[in-house]
Amino acid sequence: FDDRDGSIWLDGAFVPWRDAKLHVLSHGLHYGGGVFEGERVYGGRVFKLTEHSRRLHTSARELGFRLPFAVSELDDASREVVRRQGIADGYVRPVAWRGSEQLGVSSAGTSVHVAIAAWEWPHVFSADARLRGIRLSTSRWRRPSPDTAPVHAKASSLYNICTLARDAAVAAGHDDALLLDHRGHLAEATGANLFLAIGGALHTPIPDVVLNGITRQTVINLARELGIAVYERHIRPEELSRADEVFLTGTAYEVQPVVAVDEHAYKVGKLASALSEAYGRLVRGPAPRR
Ligand code: PMP
């Protein structure tokens, strides 16, 4: 991924893609002091850009550091990265981490760095998997409690769990993993929030230990506009057997139907299809008029 043409925004300036490096003794690398964002570009525009820039700030705050760039500066930099890279449909990855001034566990004296890169990356799953739905298996790894980890931050350190879960699911022939939380409630997938359709209404976990995804919030609003009731609550895994539909939401996943969770099978249903369509209309804007 590091051997490409183009440029990456690093600490306020553009550097050639291949030169956007950090030191091996960076605090963030050793102790997980990093936060990041995942943003999506539709027709050259970043969807919900300011919401993502704000979340990068709140994530950093949860980890006890402050970003040296304001939300509006991050917004401008992201737009400029997309423009320079010539991205029409793609992905933007802002990341912030603690620097290499010292390597004690304490973060005292470390600087904070920020980089933003963008590339063409249309989808997480194949076109076929997106349409027919993906298969999940429940992971042995759990989303930790807020007493154990900064679960409200989009913190790099939490993705260690996601990578372990995702790799195990893929090795076993599934598309992604479903994680329970520390209490045994349904939590989320490795990069997306979870929704169950039961009797015409939607049910989704309370975001008390899962990331309160920007797509999740958008889809809840779209559902309510369509007159679909949405319940945010704790959901036990046994309820998977009475769900009519299951789907995931995320910046990269968009509205992704699920056709299997372990032994439970689902069809791509009416609610997932309606919300996927409504979400597509929202992010791409209305069809151009003749
Ligand atoms: N949960 C996790 C663990 C994620 O990585 C993501 C992707 N950022 C989400 C949920 C969905 O968040 P969003 O809709 O803001 O992309």
Boltz pocket constraint, residues with backbone or C-beta under 6 A from the ligand:
constraints:
  - pocket:
      binder: B
      contacts: [[A, 38], [A, 154], [A, 162], [A, 188], [A, 189], [A, 190], [A, 191], [A, 192], [A, 193], [A, 210], [A, 211], [A, 212], [A, 213], [A, 214], [A, 215], [A, 216], [A, 249], [A, 250], [A, 251], [A, 252]]
      max_distance: 6.0
